[in-house]
Amino acid sequence: EGLENVETLSGFRDENFAKSYQTEIADGPLAGLESRAVVILDEKGMVIYTQQVPEIVDEPDYEAALAVLK
C-alpha cells in the first residue's frame, strides 16, 4: 500500500532467474528450487537492500524492507 514502481520477479516464467539472482537452493531435498528473497533497487537501478530468507518456510522481514523505502 502506498508503494509505486513495484515489480515482483519470479523464476516461474524464467528458468535462468534463480541462477542469475543466486536464489537457487544448491543441495538437500529442495535443491533446484528457489529461496525467498527481497531485493530493493534505487531509482538508478542500484541494489540498496537484499534479504535472503534462510528457511524456506519463513517469510522475509517485510517491515525491514519497507523501512529502507522510507
PLY file of the C-alpha trace (Angstrom):
ply
format ascii 1.0
element vertex 70
property float x
property float y
property float z
element edge 69
property int vertex1
property int vertex2
end_header
0.00 0.00 0.00
1.37 3.40 -0.95
4.23 1.96 -3.00
4.84 2.86 -6.62
7.08 1.25 -9.24
6.98 -2.15 -7.57
7.95 -5.11 -9.70
7.62 -8.68 -8.47
10.07 -11.09 -10.03
9.89 -14.86 -10.04
11.56 -17.86 -11.57
8.17 -19.21 -12.58
8.47 -17.76 -16.08
12.26 -17.54 -16.39
14.28 -20.72 -15.99
17.52 -18.72 -15.57
16.17 -16.44 -12.83
17.38 -18.47 -9.84
20.92 -18.72 -11.17
21.02 -15.08 -12.27
19.82 -13.79 -8.89
21.56 -16.50 -6.84
18.35 -17.68 -5.21
18.65 -21.33 -6.25
18.87 -23.82 -3.38
22.07 -25.76 -4.00
21.53 -29.01 -2.13
19.21 -31.09 0.00
15.65 -32.15 -0.76
14.78 -28.69 -2.13
17.79 -28.47 -4.47
16.93 -26.60 -7.65
14.04 -24.67 -6.09
14.29 -21.00 -5.20
14.75 -19.47 -1.79
12.70 -16.47 -0.74
14.47 -13.17 -1.25
13.80 -9.43 -1.28
15.90 -7.10 -3.44
15.30 -3.35 -3.49
16.76 -1.12 -6.17
17.00 2.65 -6.13
15.77 4.87 -8.95
19.07 4.31 -10.80
18.73 0.53 -10.66
21.39 0.08 -7.96
20.80 -2.53 -5.27
20.21 -0.82 -1.93
18.83 -3.73 0.10
18.86 -7.52 -0.05
17.45 -10.17 2.20
17.56 -13.91 1.59
15.46 -15.98 3.96
17.48 -18.89 5.43
14.49 -21.24 5.85
12.01 -21.68 3.01
9.09 -21.95 5.45
9.82 -18.46 6.80
8.79 -15.20 5.17
11.07 -12.22 4.62
11.11 -9.41 7.16
8.79 -7.14 5.21
8.99 -4.39 7.84
12.77 -4.18 7.43
12.39 -3.97 3.66
9.73 -1.27 3.91
11.88 0.72 6.35
14.52 1.06 3.61
11.95 2.78 1.42
11.02 5.44 3.97
0 1
1 2
2 3
3 4
4 5
5 6
6 7
7 8
8 9
9 10
10 11
11 12
12 13
13 14
14 15
15 16
16 17
17 18
18 19
19 20
20 21
21 22
22 23
23 24
24 25
25 26
26 27
27 28
28 29
29 30
30 31
31 32
32 33
33 34
34 35
35 36
36 37
37 38
38 39
39 40
40 41
41 42
42 43
43 44
44 45
45 46
46 47
47 48
48 49
49 50
50 51
51 52
52 53
53 54
54 55
55 56
56 57
57 58
58 59
59 60
60 61
61 62
62 63
63 64
64 65
65 66
66 67
67 68
68 69
